[in-house]
């Protein structure tokens, strides 16, 4: 059987491999307050999200009720 050799790499491929190795070799630094900051942000987001969800439910219920009232009145009319 004849094995066809792989085509030569594009000029950008070796550079991409070099950059990926460079990125993989560096470890980002993490501050000592990282966990505390993440928990604080999560608590703040939850404190905002819960009331906003409730408000969204109320607005959706009002919109549904309003569309029901408008839909009921509109169905009695004839064009």
N, CA, C and O atoms as a printed pandas DataFrame, in Angstrom:
     atom_number atom_name residue_name chain_id  residue_number  x_coord  y_coord  z_coord
0              1         N          UNK        A               1    0.834   -1.180    0.000
1              2        CA          UNK        A               1    0.000    0.000    0.000
2              3         C          UNK        A               1    0.873    1.236    0.000
3              4         O          UNK        A               1    1.950    1.268    0.596
4              5         N          UNK        A               2    0.387    2.234   -0.673
5              6        CA          UNK        A               2    1.126    3.489   -0.729
6              7         C          UNK        A               2    0.500    4.480    0.242
7              8         O          UNK        A               2   -0.670    4.840    0.112
8              9         N          UNK        A               3    1.283    4.910    1.203
9             10        CA          UNK        A               3    0.825    5.944    2.130
10            11         C          UNK        A               3    1.181    7.300    1.563
11            12         O          UNK        A               3    2.335    7.573    1.232
12            13         N          UNK        A               4    0.186    8.131    1.458
13            14        CA          UNK        A               4    0.423    9.473    0.947
14            15         C          UNK        A               4    0.937   10.312    2.110
15            16         O          UNK        A               4    0.295   10.359    3.159
16            17         N          UNK        A               5    2.060   10.966    1.952
17            18        CA          UNK        A               5    2.590   11.786    3.054
18            19         C          UNK        A               5    1.685   12.992    3.302
19            20         O          UNK        A               5    1.007   13.488    2.401
20            21         N          UNK        A               6    1.702   13.442    4.552
21            22        CA          UNK        A               6    0.922   14.625    4.910
22            23         C          UNK        A               6    1.457   15.837    4.155
23            24         O          UNK        A               6    2.662   15.961    3.939
24            25         N          UNK        A               7    0.563   16.718    3.760
25            26        CA          UNK        A               7    1.037   17.928    3.085
26            27         C          UNK        A               7    1.830   18.782    4.060
27            28         O          UNK        A               7    1.613   18.706    5.269
28            29         N          UNK        A               8    2.733   19.582    3.554
29            30        CA          UNK        A               8    3.518   20.434    4.452
30            31         C          UNK        A               8    2.595   21.433    5.161
31            32         O          UNK        A               8    1.603   21.883    4.589
32            33         N          UNK        A               9    2.931   21.775    6.410
33            34        CA          UNK        A               9    2.059   22.688    7.164
34            35         C          UNK        A               9    2.050   24.083    6.552
35            36         O          UNK        A               9    3.013   24.522    5.924
36            37         N          UNK        A              10    0.938   24.754    6.759
37            38        CA          UNK        A              10    0.834   26.148    6.325
38            39         C          UNK        A              10    1.809   26.975    7.159
39            40         O          UNK        A              10    2.170   26.572    8.265
40            41         N          UNK        A              11    2.230   28.105    6.652
41            42        CA          UNK        A              11    3.189   28.920    7.418
42            43         C          UNK        A              11    2.658   29.370    8.785
43            44         O          UNK        A              11    3.445   29.581    9.708
44            45         N          UNK        A              12    1.360   29.517    8.924
45            46        CA          UNK        A              12    0.809   30.008   10.188
46            47         C          UNK        A              12    0.697   28.915   11.242
47            48         O          UNK        A              12    0.610   29.218   12.432
48            49         N          UNK        A              13    0.697   27.657   10.830
49            50        CA          UNK        A              13    0.506   26.570   11.786
50            51         C          UNK        A              13    1.605   26.484   12.837
51            52         O          UNK        A              13    1.287   26.381   14.022
52            53         N          UNK        A              14    2.875   26.522   12.466
53            54        CA          UNK        A              14    3.909   26.469   13.519
54            55         C          UNK        A              14    3.813   27.635   14.505
55            56         O          UNK        A              14    4.055   27.462   15.699
56            57         N          UNK        A              15    3.463   28.810   14.010
57            58        CA          UNK        A              15    3.330   29.967   14.892
58            59         C          UNK        A              15    2.141   29.779   15.833
59            60         O          UNK        A              15    2.227   30.129   17.011
60            61         N          UNK        A              16    1.040   29.235   15.333
61            62        CA          UNK        A              16   -0.127   28.986   16.174
62            63         C          UNK        A              16    0.204   27.966   17.258
63            64         O          UNK        A              16   -0.211   28.129   18.405
64            65         N          UNK        A              17    0.941   26.925   16.912
65            66        CA          UNK        A              17    1.334   25.916   17.893
66            67         C          UNK        A              17    2.237   26.545   18.950
67            68         O          UNK        A              17    2.094   26.268   20.141
68            69         N          UNK        A              18    3.154   27.382   18.517
69            70        CA          UNK        A              18    4.058   28.060   19.453
70            71         C          UNK        A              18    3.279   28.950   20.426
71            72         O          UNK        A              18    3.560   28.957   21.624
72            73         N          UNK        A              19    2.303   29.698   19.909
73            74        CA          UNK        A              19    1.508   30.572   20.768
74            75         C          UNK        A              19    0.641   29.768   21.733
75            76         O          UNK        A              19    0.482   30.159   22.889
76            77         N          UNK        A              20    0.083   28.658   21.278
77            78        CA          UNK        A              20   -0.723   27.814   22.168
78            79         C          UNK        A              20    0.123   27.221   23.285
79            80         O          UNK        A              20   -0.329   27.136   24.426
80            81         N          UNK        A              21    1.332   26.817   22.970
81            82        CA          UNK        A              21    2.229   26.305   24.016
82            83         C          UNK        A              21    2.575   27.394   25.012
83            84         O          UNK        A              21    2.645   27.139   26.215
84            85         N          UNK        A              22    2.792   28.608   24.520
85            86        CA          UNK        A              22    3.109   29.727   25.398
86            87         C          UNK        A              22    1.942   30.031   26.331
87            88         O          UNK        A              22    2.146   30.255   27.524
88            89         N          UNK        A              23    0.728   30.040   25.804
89            90        CA          UNK        A              23   -0.451   30.308   26.631
90            91         C          UNK        A              23   -0.645   29.186   27.650
91            92         O          UNK        A              23   -0.990   29.447   28.802
92            93         N          UNK        A              24   -0.427   27.951   27.233
93            94        CA          UNK        A              24   -0.609   26.821   28.135
94            95         C          UNK        A              24    0.423   26.748   29.236
95            96         O          UNK        A              24    0.182   26.120   30.267
96            97         N          UNK        A              25    1.559   27.373   29.041
97            98        CA          UNK        A              25    2.618   27.301   30.054
98            99         C          UNK        A              25    2.467   28.363   31.132
99           100         O          UNK        A              25    3.106   28.269   32.180
100          101         N          UNK        A              26    1.635   29.369   30.898
101          102        CA          UNK        A              26    1.469   30.444   31.873
102          103         C          UNK        A              26    0.231   30.187   32.726
103          104         O          UNK        A              26   -0.842   29.872   32.210
104          105         N          UNK        A              27    0.396   30.327   34.028
105          106        CA          UNK        A              27   -0.721   30.158   34.953
106          107         C          UNK        A              27   -1.126   31.532   35.457
107          108         O          UNK        A              27   -0.293   32.266   35.989
108          109         N          UNK        A              28   -2.399   31.892   35.296
109          110        CA          UNK        A              28   -2.816   33.213   35.767
110          111         C          UNK        A              28   -2.772   33.292   37.286
111          112         O          UNK        A              28   -2.995   32.301   37.982
112          113         N          UNK        A              29   -2.485   34.467   37.779
113          114        CA          UNK        A              29   -2.433   34.652   39.230
114          115         C          UNK        A              29   -3.842   34.932   39.752
115          116         O          UNK        A              29   -4.652   35.572   39.082
116          117         N          UNK        A              30   -4.113   34.449   40.938
117          118        CA          UNK        A              30   -5.409   34.635   41.581
118          119         C          UNK        A              30   -5.162   35.298   42.923
119          120         O          UNK        A              30   -4.292   34.883   43.689
120          121         N          UNK        A              31   -5.945   36.343   43.196
121          122        CA          UNK        A              31   -5.756   37.044   44.463
122          123         C          UNK        A              31   -6.281   36.199   45.620
123          124         O          UNK        A              31   -7.052   35.259   45.425
124          125         N          UNK        A              32   -5.856   36.546   46.799
125          126        CA          UNK        A              32   -6.290   35.805   47.985
126          127         C          UNK        A              32   -7.763   36.059   48.301
127          128         O          UNK        A              32   -8.388   35.276   49.017
128          129         N          UNK        A              33   -8.316   37.141   47.776
129          130        CA          UNK        A              33   -9.719   37.482   48.019
130          131         C          UNK        A              33  -10.642   36.983   46.911
131          132         O          UNK        A              33  -11.817   37.352   46.888
132          133         N          UNK        A              34  -10.152   36.168   46.006
133          134        CA          UNK        A              34  -10.944   35.730   44.859
134          135         C          UNK        A              34  -12.236   35.044   45.295
135          136         O          UNK        A              34  -13.314   35.408   44.825
136          137         N          UNK        A              35  -12.143   34.069   46.173
137          138        CA          UNK        A              35  -13.339   33.334   46.615
138          139         C          UNK        A              35  -14.326   34.262   47.313
139          140         O          UNK        A              35  -15.533   34.176   47.083
140          141         N          UNK        A              36  -13.821   35.141   48.155
141          142        CA          UNK        A              36  -14.677   36.083   48.867
142          143         C          UNK        A              36  -15.392   37.014   47.898
143          144         O          UNK        A              36  -16.581   37.292   48.055
144          145         N          UNK        A              37  -14.662   37.495   46.895
145          146        CA          UNK        A              37  -15.267   38.392   45.901
146          147         C          UNK        A              37  -16.334   37.676   45.082
147          148         O          UNK        A              37  -17.380   38.257   44.796
148          149         N          UNK        A              38  -16.090   36.426   44.701
149          150        CA          UNK        A              38  -17.063   35.667   43.908
150          151         C          UNK        A              38  -18.344   35.449   44.715
151          152         O          UNK        A              38  -19.445   35.625   44.192
152          153         N          UNK        A              39  -18.204   35.071   45.969
153          154        CA          UNK        A              39  -19.381   34.838   46.817
154          155         C          UNK        A              39  -20.151   36.143   47.028
155          156         O          UNK        A              39  -21.381   36.149   47.004
156          157         N          UNK        A              40  -19.435   37.236   47.233
157          158        CA          UNK        A              40  -20.103   38.524   47.434
158          159         C          UNK        A              40  -20.875   38.937   46.185
159          160         O          UNK        A              40  -22.000   39.425   46.287
160          161         N          UNK        A              41  -20.294   38.749   45.029
161          162        CA          UNK        A              41  -20.992   39.084   43.783
162          163         C          UNK        A              41  -22.202   38.195   43.575
163          164         O          UNK        A              41  -23.255   38.669   43.147
164          165         N          UNK        A              42  -22.067   36.919   43.871
165          166        CA          UNK        A              42  -23.204   36.000   43.714
166          167         C          UNK        A              42  -24.345   36.391   44.642
167          168         O          UNK        A              42  -25.509   36.334   44.246
168          169         N          UNK        A              43  -24.032   36.784   45.857
169          170        CA          UNK        A              43  -25.076   37.195   46.804
170          171         C          UNK        A              43  -25.753   38.478   46.342
171          172         O          UNK        A              43  -26.970   38.622   46.459
172          173         N          UNK        A              44  -24.963   39.408   45.819
173          174        CA          UNK        A              44  -25.526   40.662   45.337
174          175         C          UNK        A              44  -26.438   40.402   44.129
175          176         O          UNK        A              44  -27.521   40.980   44.033
176          177         N          UNK        A              45  -26.007   39.548   43.226
177          178        CA          UNK        A              45  -26.821   39.240   42.055
178          179         C          UNK        A              45  -28.114   38.534   42.457
179          180         O          UNK        A              45  -29.172   38.785   41.879
180          181         N          UNK        A              46  -28.023   37.658   43.444
181          182        CA          UNK        A              46  -29.228   36.968   43.894
182          183         C          UNK        A              46  -30.194   37.947   44.555
183          184         O          UNK        A              46  -31.407   37.850   44.367
184          185         N          UNK        A              47  -29.660   38.884   45.323
185          186        CA          UNK        A              47  -30.503   39.876   45.979
186          187         C          UNK        A              47  -31.234   40.740   44.962
187          188         O          UNK        A              47  -32.333   41.221   45.236
188          189         N          UNK        A              48  -30.644   40.940   43.807
189          190        CA          UNK        A              48  -31.286   41.725   42.758
190          191         C          UNK        A              48  -32.201   40.848   41.906
191          192         O          UNK        A              48  -33.277   41.286   41.499
192          193         N          UNK        A              49  -31.781   39.617   41.637
193          194        CA          UNK        A              49  -32.516   38.744   40.717
194          195         C          UNK        A              49  -33.862   38.302   41.274
195          196         O          UNK        A              49  -34.839   38.238   40.528
196          197         N          UNK        A              50  -33.936   37.999   42.549
197          198        CA          UNK        A              50  -35.193   37.497   43.133
198          199         C          UNK        A              50  -36.311   38.536   43.021
199          200         O          UNK        A              50  -37.395   38.195   42.549
200          201         N          UNK        A              51  -36.097   39.777   43.431
201          202        CA          UNK        A              51  -37.174   40.767   43.261
202          203         C          UNK        A              51  -37.503   41.044   41.789
203          204         O          UNK        A              51  -38.663   41.264   41.442
204          205         N          UNK        A              52  -36.482   41.033   40.926
205          206        CA          UNK        A              52  -36.750   41.269   39.510
206          207         C          UNK        A              52  -37.587   40.150   38.905
207          208         O          UNK        A              52  -38.443   40.409   38.059
208          209         N          UNK        A              53  -37.352   38.909   39.326
209          210        CA          UNK        A              53  -38.180   37.807   38.844
210          211         C          UNK        A              53  -39.622   37.975   39.314
211          212         O          UNK        A              53  -40.557   37.739   38.550
212          213         N          UNK        A              54  -39.799   38.376   40.552
213          214        CA          UNK        A              54  -41.145   38.596   41.071
214          215         C          UNK        A              54  -41.835   39.724   40.310
215          216         O          UNK        A              54  -43.008   39.607   39.953
216          217         N          UNK        A              55  -41.120   40.806   40.062
217          218        CA          UNK        A              55  -41.669   41.921   39.301
218          219         C          UNK        A              55  -42.015   41.482   37.882
219          220         O          UNK        A              55  -43.051   41.871   37.343
220          221         N          UNK        A              56  -41.150   40.674   37.280
221          222        CA          UNK        A              56  -41.424   40.167   35.938
222          223         C          UNK        A              56  -42.668   39.296   35.905
223          224         O          UNK        A              56  -43.449   39.367   34.957
224          225         N          UNK        A              57  -42.860   38.475   36.932
225          226        CA          UNK        A              57  -44.069   37.661   37.021
226          227         C          UNK        A              57  -45.314   38.511   37.152
227          228         O          UNK        A              57  -46.342   38.218   36.543
228          229         N          UNK        A              58  -45.221   39.562   37.947
229          230        CA          UNK        A              58  -46.352   40.470   38.117
230          231         C          UNK        A              58  -46.681   41.177   36.808
231          232         O          UNK        A              58  -47.849   41.265   36.432
232          233         N          UNK        A              59  -45.684   41.673   36.124
233          234        CA          UNK        A              59  -45.903   42.353   34.844
234          235         C          UNK        A              59  -46.489   41.384   33.820
235          236         O          UNK        A              59  -47.385   41.755   33.062
236          237         N          UNK        A              60  -45.997   40.153   33.791
237          238        CA          UNK        A              60  -46.539   39.156   32.857
238          239         C          UNK        A              60  -47.992   38.844   33.175
239          240         O          UNK        A              60  -48.804   38.697   32.261
240          241         N          UNK        A              61  -48.336   38.741   34.457
241          242        CA          UNK        A              61  -49.724   38.476   34.850
242          243         C          UNK        A              61  -50.627   39.648   34.470
243          244         O          UNK        A              61  -51.739   39.446   33.983
244          245         N          UNK        A              62  -50.148   40.874   34.694
245          246        CA          UNK        A              62  -50.933   42.041   34.303
246          247         C          UNK        A              62  -51.123   42.110   32.791
247          248         O          UNK        A              62  -52.209   42.436   32.313
248          249         N          UNK        A              63  -50.083   41.808   32.050
249          250        CA          UNK        A              63  -50.187   41.809   30.588
250          251         C          UNK        A              63  -51.152   40.737   30.112
251          252         O          UNK        A              63  -51.921   40.965   29.178
252          253         N          UNK        A              64  -51.121   39.580   30.737
253          254        CA          UNK        A              64  -52.041   38.502   30.373
254          255         C          UNK        A              64  -53.480   38.894   30.683
255          256         O          UNK        A              64  -54.384   38.661   29.881
256          257         N          UNK        A              65  -53.683   39.491   31.854
257          258        CA          UNK        A              65  -55.039   39.923   32.223
258          259         C          UNK        A              65  -55.524   41.014   31.281
259          260         O          UNK        A              65  -56.680   41.004   30.860
260          261         N          UNK        A              66  -54.656   41.947   30.950
261          262        CA          UNK        A              66  -55.029   43.033   30.049
262          263         C          UNK        A              66  -55.359   42.501   28.658
263          264         O          UNK        A              66  -56.327   42.941   28.037
264          265         N          UNK        A              67  -54.562   41.561   28.170
265          266        CA          UNK        A              67  -54.846   40.998   26.851
266          267         C          UNK        A              67  -56.128   40.178   26.861
267          268         O          UNK        A              67  -56.827   40.116   25.849
268          269         N          UNK        A              68  -56.448   39.551   27.980
269          270        CA          UNK        A              68  -57.711   38.820   28.086
270          271         C          UNK        A              68  -58.906   39.773   28.041
271          272         O          UNK        A              68  -59.906   39.497   27.378
272          273         N          UNK        A              69  -58.792   40.899   28.752
273          274        CA          UNK        A              69  -59.877   41.882   28.767
274          275         C          UNK        A              69  -60.042   42.489   27.380
275          276         O          UNK        A              69  -61.165   42.606   26.889
276          277         N          UNK        A              70  -58.976   42.865   26.763
277          278        CA          UNK        A              70  -59.040   43.463   25.427
278          279         C          UNK        A              70  -59.526   42.438   24.411
279          280         O          UNK        A              70  -60.298   42.767   23.511
280          281         N          UNK        A              71  -59.075   41.201   24.555
281          282        CA          UNK        A              71  -59.498   40.150   23.631
282          283         C          UNK        A              71  -60.981   39.839   23.774
283          284         O          UNK        A              71  -61.639   39.565   22.771
284          285         N          UNK        A              72  -61.525   39.871   24.972
285          286        CA          UNK        A              72  -62.944   39.580   25.209
286          287         C          UNK        A              72  -63.812   40.690   24.635
287          288         O          UNK        A              72  -64.830   40.407   24.005
288          289         N          UNK        A              73  -63.439   41.917   24.835
289          290        CA          UNK        A              73  -64.212   43.040   24.299
290          291         C          UNK        A              73  -64.135   43.068   22.772
291          292         O          UNK        A              73  -65.120   43.365   22.096
292          293         N          UNK        A              74  -62.973   42.761   22.250
293          294        CA          UNK        A              74  -62.791   42.816   20.803
294          295         C          UNK        A              74  -63.541   41.729   20.064
295          296         O          UNK        A              74  -63.906   41.918   18.904
296          297         N          UNK        A              75  -63.783   40.576   20.716
297          298        CA          UNK        A              75  -64.446   39.463   20.017
298          299         C          UNK        A              75  -65.934   39.728   19.825
299          300         O          UNK        A              75  -66.548   39.108   18.957
300          301         N          UNK        A              76  -66.542   40.635   20.611
301          302        CA          UNK        A              76  -67.954   40.933   20.481
302          303         C          UNK        A              76  -68.263   41.853   19.314
303          304         O          UNK        A              76  -69.412   41.928   18.879
304          305         N          UNK        A              77  -67.275   42.544   18.805
305          306        CA          UNK        A              77  -67.476   43.489   17.706
306          307         C          UNK        A              77  -67.473   42.761   16.372
307          308         O          UNK        A              77  -66.801   41.744   16.200
308          309         N          UNK        A              78  -68.218   43.288   15.459
309          310        CA          UNK        A              78  -68.215   42.718   14.119
310          311         C          UNK        A              78  -67.601   43.712   13.163
311          312         O          UNK        A              78  -67.844   44.914   13.274
312          313         N          UNK        A              79  -66.808   43.227   12.225
313          314        CA          UNK        A              79  -66.147   44.150   11.285
314          315         C          UNK        A              79  -67.077   44.799   10.326
315          316         O          UNK        A              79  -66.645   45.593    9.489
